[in-house]
Amino acid sequence: MTHEELEILKQEDVRRAIEENIDRDPLRIALDRKLPHAAAVASEVKYLQRARKKLPSYFAARCIIPQRAFEQSSSEETAAHKQGKGVRCLDLTCGLGVDSFYLSKRFDRVVTIERDEVLAEIARENFRRLGATNIEVLCASAEEVVASIDEQFDMIYADPDRRSSDGRRQVLIECCSPDVGAMLPRLQQLAPHIVIKNSPLFDVAEAERIFGTGSRVEVVSLAGECKEVIAEWQRGNAHNTLTATALGYGSFSVESDRLTPPRMARDPRSARYLLSPDVALRKARLTSTYFAEVAPDAEACTPDGFYLAEQRPAGATLARTYEIVQALPFSPKQLKRELARRSIDRITALKRDLTLSSTEICRRLGVKEGGDRMFAFTECGGDVWCLEINEL
């Protein structure tokens, strides 16, 4: 977005047109010759409509939402979950400002940095519309500000840009911008608490490499999808901690030197329940440690895949529990005949640690995807099994 496009979106007649057309098809808006600056109105309505669920406060305040900033921003639900509170917070990577906005609810003052002049101005305008009066936006590079600032902060937060100059996605911290790893010694002088938001592909073991002792890694999922991996450093913390959080369901934490190895299952035919861990547990490599606590009799089909249990676990909020109806060896020809005999032509296929996709499994079994009949496919004891299951 250019300065000129931003000024157009701030005009009263354009804001009124956005409000009057907020529920219309953006394509129809773009073709409406009666509207002032129809293309700009259409684009803004398009991303406001998308923000209705991801950024409800931004939608309600009719904030200005550029495409790329929207796509790279945290959702309000994940931003609200982030930890930390105090007097002063420094956000190295403002962007659309969603994280800064939620940090401003827990800190008396937030200083947020945005190197792009237009995005910085958009952030200021949006914070005004949101009524966030305790956020200061600096238009500069994070490196410049960190090198020159002499203020102390209670926390420093960063969500580095994870795209290279040619648009490729990056995972390693040193490949992102700003390079927080290179800045770390200076950041640790400025604040006792450093928080970095990382890609869902970030390896949790990287936090200890970057921070050494005192690291905390939290994998955050929402609706069964891994949204972000938060790496933190806290001055004076003598332990490294792993946490898995499924928003709306709960969290599980353990020190990284107290992990429990999995007990491996040999044959699923004697099990009564199938346990499917949330993606946050699997990404944090906490599956076996979690089940050792909430389902002591559970055994793993694969270390971070399905688990089998004789007793139904109580309080396993970070896993789905299914009743096993029957367990059969994965023989596509025999299973195809069995499904046809029972007039089952559509199944929901769950799978873990198999090279076959759910689509390919259904194709081999001669059925369509979806429906109420549920089957889980997994390795166990060196063989592949098909488990007919019911969700409890």
N, C-alpha and C positions, 0 to 999 in steps of 0.2 A: 504494500500500500504506500502511495506517495503522500507528501504533505498536501497536495492539491486534493486528492481523493478524501483525505481525512477532513479537510475543511468543508468539503461538500457534505459529508456525513454529519457534521456538526450544525449545519444550517437548519433553522426551525421548520421550513417547509419540507425538507427531506426527512427530518425526524418525524414530522406529522405523517408523511407518506408511509414511512416504515411502520408506524403504529397502526395506521388504517389498513395496512395490507399484511399484517403479521401472520395471518393464517392462510394466505393465498399461495398458490403454486409459484415459486420463484421464476420459472420459465415464462409464465403468463405475465408476471410483473415486468420482466425484461422487455416484453413485446408491447407493453401498454404505453402508447404514445401520449396519453394524457398525464402521465406521472412525470414530475421533475426528476431528472437524472435517474431514469428508470433502471439502467444497468447497475448503478451503485445501490439503489434501493433493493433490487432483486438479490444482489450478492449478500447484503447485510441481513435481509430477511432469511435467506438460506441458512446462514450460520447461526442466527438467533434461534431458528427452529431446531437446529441440531443441538444447540446449547440448552434447550428446554430441560433435558434430562441430565446431561453431563454437568452443566453450569447453571442451575436454576436461579441463583442469585443474580448472575450476569444477565440472564434472560429477563428476569423481573425488572431489573434496573435499565433494560434496553441498552446494555453496554455495546461498545464498538468491538467487533470480533473479526480480526483478519484470519484468513484461511489457515496459513501455516502455524501461526501462534495458537490457534484453536486446536489444531491437530496434535501439537506438541505439549499442550498444557496438561496438568493434572486435572482429574475430575474434582469437583468440590468434595465428594465423599472421601477420596483418598487424601486430599489436602487437609480436611478437617481432622483426620486421624493422626497426622504427624505430631510427634512429641516435642516438648520444650516450652518453657515459659520464663519470663523474667522482665527486665527493664528494657534492654536494647538487643535488637537482632539485626544482623547484616545478611541480606539475601544477595548472593553474587549474580543471580541469573533471573531477572524479573520476568521477561517474556510477556505473556498476557497478564501476569500478576496474580494468578489464583492462589499460589502458595503464600505470596506476600500478604494477600488479603486475609487469609486464615491465620497466618502468624501474627498479624496485627491485632487479632482478638485475644492473644495470649501474651503479647509483649506491649509495654508502654509505648515503645517507638520502634519502627522498622525502617531501616535504610535499605533500599533495593536498587540494584545496578542494572541498567540496560544500555548496551552500546549502540543500538540502532535508534537514531533520533526520532523516527516516526513512531516506533513501538514505545519509546519512552513517553512521548506525548500522549499516545493512546492509553497507556497505563495511568498517567495522571488524570486524564479525563474519566476513565472508568472508575478510579478510586473516588473521584468527586461524585459520580453518579451513585456509587455504592455507599457513600457516606463514611468512607474510611479516611479520617482526618489525621491519623498518626503515622502515615507512610510518606517517606521522602524518596523521590525517584531521582537518581543521579544518572545522567547520560554520559557514560564513559566506559572504558573496558574494565573488567574486574581486576586485571593485573595492575592497571594504573592506580585504581583506588586502594587496593590492598598494599601496594608499595608505599603509598604516601599517607594513608590515614593514620592518625595517632590515637584514635578513640578505642576504648575497650568495649567488647560486646559480651553478652551472656551466651549467645549462640550465633554461629555462622552457618547458613544454609546455602546449598548449591544444587541446581538441576542442570548439569552441563548439556550443551548442544551435542547430540549424539549422531550428527550427520557430517560427513566429510565435505570438502569443497565441491566434490562432484556428486554429492547426494547419497553416497553409500552410508548405511547404518554402521555405527561404531559401538563397541561394547566396553573395551578397556578404557579406564579412566584417563590414561595418558594420551589416548587418541581423541578425546572429547575436548570441547572448548567451553570454558577455560580449562586448562590442565590443572585440576585441583591437586593432584599428586605433587606436581612441581611446586605449587604454592603452599603445600601443607605446613612446612616449618614456620612460615610467616603467619599462617592462619592460627596455628596453635599458640602463637604469641599474643594474638588478638582476642582469643576466646577459649574458654575451657570446654566448649562443646561444639563439635563439628558434625554436620549432618549432610550427607550427599545422597541425592536420589539417583538411582541407576536404572539401566535397561532391565526388563524382565529376564533377559538372557545373561545378566551378570552372574558370575560364579561366586557363591557365597564365601569361598575360601580366599578370594581376592582381598577381602577386608583386612584379614590378618596380615597379608603381605604389605598392604598399604599403611595400615595404622600400627601394626604390632600389637602390644598389649593395650587393652582398654577399648577394644572394638565391640560393637554390637551390630548385628545384621538382622534386619527384619524383612521377610518376604510377605508382601501384602497381596491378597487376592480379593476379587469381587465377582460374585456370581459364577464361581468356578474358573475364573480366568486370572492368571498372574498379571497384576497391574504394574508393580514396581518393586525394586529391591532397594531398601534404605540401608546405607552403611553409615555408622556413627562412631565417633571417638569422644570419650569423656575423660578429661584430666583426672587422675587419681583412681581411675577404675582399674582394679588389679586382675580382672577376668575378661575373657572374650565370650560373648553370648550370642546364641542363635535364637531367633524368634520366628514363628509362623503365625500369621494373622489372616483369618478369613473374615472380612468385614461383615458384621451382622451376626456372626456365629461365635467368635472368640479367638483367643490367642494361646500359644504354648511356647514357653521359653525354657532353655537349658544352657548351662555353660558348655562351651564347645569341647572341653576335655572330659565331659561326663556323658557322652553319647553311648547308647546301648546298641550293640550289634544285633541284627535280626536273627531270629530262629527260623530256619527254613522248613517249609512244609514239603512232604514227599508225595502225598496223594490227597486230592481234594474230596474224595468220595465219602470220607467220614465226617466232614465238616458240615455244620448247620448254617453258618452265616458267612457271607462274603463282605469284607470291609473295604471300602474304596476311599483312600485318603484324599483330602483336599490338595489341590495343586500347590498351595503354599507349604504344606508339610513336605511334599516331594521335592520342591525346589530348594527348601532349606535343609534337606537331607535329615529330617527329623522324624520320618515315618516310624522307624522301628523303635525309637526312644519314646515317641508318643504312645504307641500301642503297648509298649511294656508297662506304661502307667495306667492307661484306661482300659486295656483288654489284655491282661497278663497271659491268657492262654493263646493269644493270636500268633499265628505263624505265617511267614511271608511266602507267597508264590514267587515273587521277585522282590529284591530289597526295598524298592520304592514303588512297587505296584500294588496289586491286590493282596489282602491278608485274609486268612481263614480262621474261624473261631468256632468252638463248641458252645460257648456261652455268649448270649447277646450282650454287648457292652453297654454300660450305663454311662451317660454323660460324654459320649464320643462326639462332641459337637463339630470337630474338624474332619469328620469322615461320614460317609453315607453307609448305612447298613442294609444289606439285602438278605433275604432268606433264600437258601439254596434248595431248589426243588429236586434237581438231580444233576449229577456230574457225569459227562460222557467224554471219551477220547475224541479229539478233533479229527474226525474222518469225514471229509466233505461228502463223499458219496453216501455213506450210511446216514449222516445227519440230514442230507437232502431228502432221502426217502422217508425218514422219520417225520420231518416237518410236513412233507406232502401227505403222509398218512393221517396226520392230525389237522390237515387243512389250514396250516399256518403259512401264509404267503407274505407276511410282513413282520419284521422283528426290529427291535432296538438293540443294536450290537455295541457292547462296551468292550474295550480291549486295553491291555497294558503290555508293554514290552514285546510286541509282535511287529514284524516287518510288514505284515499284511494290514491294509487299511480296512476300516469298517465297510467301506464300499466294496472292496474286493472280497471280503468275507461273505457279504450278502450275495454277491454275484456267484460265488462258488456254491452257495447253498440254495441258489435258485429262488431267493426271496427279495422283497423290496425293503428299503430302510424305513424305519419309523414304526409306530404302533405301540400297543400296550404290552406285547410279549417281549420279555427282556432276556438276553443271553450275554454272558460275559465270556471272553476268550482270553486265555492267558497261558503262559508256561508254568509248570509246576513239576518239580522232581525230574526235570529233563525232558518232559513231554508237554505237548500242547493239549489243553482241555477246553471243552465247551460246558459252561455252567448255566443251566436254566435258573433264573432268579426272579424273586418278587421283591419290590422295594417296600420297606417297612415304614 
